[in-house]
């Protein structure tokens, strides 16, 4: 690691002030990405601001037709929440399939979304469920939040406070995980609700999570696995690496979409 200042603010307001005052700060929530990056000397922040212990950011609330989840809420807590299991069981199942128990007890939903790893699970849930990302400055629609690989709409000094997930009528997530990391080689989240039909794909795109418009149109007309069975994602723009070619990932998108629709009922 390179040398840096480590600070643990006592409140979210303190964290915002520290961000503004530091030269080149990094936020630490669960540390599942930042800590390995620091160890490999791939990042050289002036300050690491640890917000992982801020209780005001760790909560799950069911209000009206939505579930609100604080930014530092652990994956394990999302997976085991009675409110999430009742209103959005697909989101609880997604959280339960992230990494291993150690990762689920440390990793946070806000950290995952802010990092926007192209193989992360939560970005697909946000897009498919028409989520709203609340920050210290504004509200950002999920469609506007994810800008590309490891890139989001967050501005310098802006911190995610919570994510609001509206209740879907139907939803499910199907993932083909890398057997070692449990990251998604391809994950497809499907939903049907007041927003219509949405199909979000993670793990496959060179620019990160994206929506499959052709599948959305087909499922709007006929909500069934057969409706997406013949829809093939173009290999152009998909990831190709030692884990799988772009053509293989294109095939998996269709397979996972069928499984997700079947699971959603």
C-alpha positions as CSV (number, residue, x, y, z in Angstrom):
1,X,0.0,0.0,0.0
2,X,0.9,3.6,-0.4
3,X,0.7,5.9,2.6
4,X,-2.6,7.6,3.3
5,X,-4.6,9.2,6.0
6,X,-7.3,7.1,7.6
7,X,-10.3,8.9,9.0
8,X,-13.5,7.5,10.5
9,X,-16.2,10.3,10.5
10,X,-18.9,10.3,13.2
11,X,-21.7,11.3,10.9
12,X,-22.6,11.6,7.2
13,X,-22.2,15.3,7.4
14,X,-18.7,14.9,8.7
15,X,-17.9,12.5,5.9
16,X,-19.1,15.1,3.3
17,X,-16.9,17.8,4.9
18,X,-13.8,15.4,4.9
19,X,-14.4,14.6,1.3
20,X,-14.4,18.3,0.4
21,X,-11.3,19.0,2.4
22,X,-9.1,16.1,1.2
23,X,-6.9,16.3,-1.9
24,X,-7.7,12.9,-3.4
25,X,-10.0,10.9,-1.1
26,X,-11.6,7.5,-1.3
27,X,-14.6,6.3,0.6
28,X,-14.4,3.0,2.4
29,X,-17.7,1.1,3.1
30,X,-17.2,-2.7,3.0
31,X,-13.8,-2.6,1.5
32,X,-14.3,-5.6,-0.8
33,X,-12.9,-3.7,-3.8
34,X,-10.9,-0.8,-2.3
35,X,-8.8,-2.9,0.1
36,X,-7.4,-5.3,-2.6
37,X,-6.9,-2.3,-4.9
38,X,-4.9,-0.5,-2.2
39,X,-2.9,-3.7,-1.5
40,X,-1.9,-4.0,-5.1
41,X,-1.0,-0.3,-5.3
42,X,-3.5,0.4,-8.0
43,X,-4.8,3.3,-6.0
44,X,-3.0,6.1,-4.2
45,X,-5.6,8.2,-2.3
46,X,-4.5,11.0,0.0
47,X,-7.2,10.0,2.5
48,X,-9.4,6.9,3.1
49,X,-12.7,8.0,4.7
50,X,-14.3,5.0,6.4
51,X,-18.1,5.4,6.4
52,X,-18.8,1.7,7.1
53,X,-19.7,2.2,10.7
54,X,-22.2,5.0,10.2
55,X,-25.5,3.7,11.6
56,X,-27.5,6.3,9.8
57,X,-26.6,4.6,6.5
58,X,-27.3,1.1,7.6
59,X,-31.1,0.3,7.5
60,X,-33.9,-1.4,5.7
61,X,-37.3,0.1,5.7
62,X,-40.6,-0.9,4.0
63,X,-42.8,2.2,3.4
64,X,-45.7,2.4,1.1
65,X,-45.0,0.5,-2.1
66,X,-41.2,0.5,-1.8
67,X,-38.3,-0.8,0.2
68,X,-35.5,1.7,1.2
69,X,-32.1,0.3,1.9
70,X,-29.3,2.4,3.4
71,X,-26.0,2.6,1.5
72,X,-23.8,0.7,4.1
73,X,-26.3,-2.1,4.6
74,X,-24.5,-5.4,4.2
75,X,-25.4,-8.0,1.6
76,X,-26.2,-10.5,4.4
77,X,-28.8,-8.1,5.9
78,X,-30.5,-7.6,2.5
79,X,-30.6,-11.4,2.0
80,X,-32.1,-12.1,5.4
81,X,-34.4,-9.1,5.7
82,X,-38.0,-10.0,6.4
83,X,-39.2,-6.9,4.5
84,X,-37.1,-7.6,1.4
85,X,-38.1,-11.3,1.4
86,X,-41.7,-10.3,1.7
87,X,-41.9,-7.5,-0.9
88,X,-39.0,-8.2,-3.3
89,X,-37.8,-11.8,-2.8
90,X,-35.8,-11.6,-6.0
91,X,-33.6,-9.0,-4.4
92,X,-33.1,-11.1,-1.3
93,X,-32.1,-14.1,-3.5
94,X,-29.7,-11.9,-5.5
95,X,-28.0,-10.7,-2.2
96,X,-27.8,-14.3,-1.0
97,X,-25.8,-15.3,-4.1
98,X,-23.1,-12.6,-3.8
99,X,-19.6,-13.9,-3.2
100,X,-19.2,-16.1,-0.1
101,X,-20.3,-15.6,3.6
102,X,-17.3,-13.4,4.3
103,X,-18.1,-11.1,1.4
104,X,-21.8,-11.0,2.3
105,X,-21.0,-10.0,5.9
106,X,-18.7,-7.1,4.8
107,X,-19.8,-5.9,1.4
108,X,-22.4,-3.1,1.2
109,X,-25.1,-2.3,-1.4
110,X,-23.9,1.3,-1.7
111,X,-20.3,0.3,-2.3
112,X,-21.3,-2.2,-5.0
113,X,-23.4,0.4,-6.8
114,X,-20.9,3.2,-6.5
115,X,-18.1,0.9,-7.8
116,X,-20.2,-0.4,-10.7
117,X,-18.2,-3.4,-11.5
118,X,-19.3,-4.8,-14.8
119,X,-19.9,-8.2,-13.2
120,X,-21.6,-7.0,-10.0
121,X,-25.2,-8.1,-9.2
122,X,-26.9,-5.0,-7.7
123,X,-26.7,-2.8,-10.8
124,X,-28.9,-5.3,-12.6
125,X,-31.4,-5.2,-9.8
126,X,-31.4,-1.4,-9.8
127,X,-32.0,-1.1,-13.5
128,X,-34.7,-3.9,-13.6
129,X,-36.6,-2.6,-10.6
130,X,-36.5,1.1,-11.6
131,X,-34.6,2.0,-8.4
132,X,-33.9,5.5,-7.2
133,X,-30.5,6.3,-5.8
134,X,-30.6,9.0,-3.2
135,X,-27.3,10.8,-2.6
136,X,-26.2,13.7,-0.3
137,X,-27.0,16.0,-3.2
138,X,-29.9,14.6,-5.2
139,X,-32.0,11.7,-6.4
140,X,-30.7,9.8,-9.5
141,X,-32.8,7.4,-11.5
142,X,-31.1,4.0,-12.1
143,X,-31.3,4.5,-15.8
144,X,-29.2,7.7,-15.4
145,X,-26.8,6.4,-12.7
146,X,-24.8,3.7,-14.5
147,X,-22.6,5.3,-17.1
148,X,-20.1,2.6,-18.1
149,X,-17.5,0.2,-16.7
150,X,-16.7,1.4,-13.2
151,X,-18.3,4.7,-14.0
152,X,-21.4,6.3,-12.5
153,X,-23.2,9.7,-12.4
154,X,-21.7,10.4,-8.9
155,X,-19.9,13.7,-8.7
156,X,-16.8,14.4,-6.5
157,X,-17.9,14.8,-2.9
158,X,-21.2,13.0,-3.5
159,X,-22.2,10.0,-1.3
160,X,-25.0,7.5,-1.8
161,X,-27.4,7.6,1.2
162,X,-29.9,5.0,0.2
163,X,-31.5,3.1,-2.6
164,X,-35.3,2.9,-3.1
165,X,-36.7,-0.2,-4.7
166,X,-40.4,-0.1,-5.7
167,X,-42.4,-3.3,-5.3
168,X,-42.6,-5.4,-8.5
169,X,-45.5,-7.5,-9.5
170,X,-43.1,-10.2,-10.7
171,X,-39.3,-10.4,-10.5
172,X,-36.4,-12.8,-10.5
173,X,-32.7,-12.9,-11.0
174,X,-30.7,-15.7,-12.7
175,X,-26.9,-15.8,-12.6
176,X,-24.3,-17.9,-14.2
177,X,-21.5,-17.3,-11.6
178,X,-17.7,-17.7,-12.0
179,X,-17.0,-20.7,-9.9
180,X,-14.1,-19.1,-8.1
181,X,-15.2,-15.4,-7.5
182,X,-19.0,-15.9,-7.7
183,X,-19.1,-12.8,-9.8
184,X,-21.6,-13.0,-12.6
185,X,-20.3,-14.2,-16.0
186,X,-23.8,-13.3,-17.0
187,X,-26.7,-12.3,-14.7
188,X,-30.2,-11.4,-15.9
189,X,-32.8,-9.6,-13.7
190,X,-36.3,-9.5,-15.1
191,X,-39.3,-7.6,-13.6
192,X,-42.8,-6.6,-14.3
193,X,-44.4,-3.7,-12.4
194,X,-45.9,-0.2,-12.7
195,X,-42.9,0.7,-14.8
196,X,-43.7,-2.0,-17.3
197,X,-41.3,-4.8,-18.1
198,X,-37.6,-4.5,-17.6
199,X,-34.7,-6.9,-18.4
200,X,-31.3,-5.9,-17.1
201,X,-28.0,-7.8,-17.9
202,X,-24.8,-7.8,-15.9
203,X,-21.5,-9.6,-16.3
204,X,-21.6,-9.5,-20.1
205,X,-21.3,-5.9,-21.4
206,X,-18.0,-4.2,-22.0
207,X,-19.6,-1.0,-20.7
208,X,-21.2,-2.7,-17.7
209,X,-24.9,-3.3,-16.9
210,X,-27.4,-2.8,-19.7
211,X,-31.1,-3.4,-20.6
212,X,-32.3,-5.8,-23.3
213,X,-35.0,-3.8,-25.1
214,X,-35.9,-6.7,-27.5
215,X,-36.6,-9.0,-24.6
216,X,-38.6,-6.3,-22.8
217,X,-40.8,-5.8,-25.8
218,X,-41.3,-9.6,-26.2
219,X,-42.2,-10.1,-22.6
220,X,-44.6,-7.2,-22.6
221,X,-46.6,-9.0,-25.2
222,X,-46.2,-12.5,-23.7
223,X,-44.7,-13.0,-20.3
224,X,-43.2,-16.5,-20.7
225,X,-39.8,-18.1,-21.2
226,X,-40.8,-18.9,-24.8
227,X,-41.0,-15.2,-25.5
228,X,-37.3,-14.7,-25.1
229,X,-36.1,-18.1,-26.2
230,X,-35.4,-17.0,-29.8
231,X,-33.9,-13.6,-28.9
232,X,-30.1,-13.6,-29.3
233,X,-28.0,-10.8,-27.9
234,X,-25.4,-9.5,-30.4
235,X,-21.9,-10.5,-29.5
236,X,-20.6,-7.1,-30.4
237,X,-19.9,-5.0,-27.3
238,X,-19.9,-8.1,-25.0
239,X,-16.9,-9.1,-22.8
240,X,-14.5,-11.7,-24.1
241,X,-11.9,-13.1,-21.7
242,X,-10.4,-16.3,-20.3
243,X,-13.7,-17.1,-18.6
244,X,-15.8,-17.0,-21.7
245,X,-16.0,-15.5,-25.2
246,X,-18.5,-12.8,-26.3
247,X,-20.4,-15.4,-28.2
248,X,-20.6,-17.7,-25.1
249,X,-21.9,-14.8,-23.0
250,X,-24.4,-13.9,-25.7
251,X,-25.8,-17.5,-25.5
252,X,-25.9,-17.3,-21.7
253,X,-28.0,-14.1,-21.8
254,X,-30.8,-16.0,-23.5
255,X,-30.4,-19.0,-21.2
256,X,-30.4,-16.8,-18.0
257,X,-33.3,-14.7,-19.2
258,X,-35.4,-17.9,-19.7
259,X,-34.5,-19.1,-16.2
260,X,-35.3,-15.7,-14.7
261,X,-38.8,-15.5,-16.3
262,X,-39.5,-19.1,-15.3
263,X,-38.5,-18.3,-11.7
264,X,-40.6,-15.1,-11.7
265,X,-43.7,-17.1,-12.5
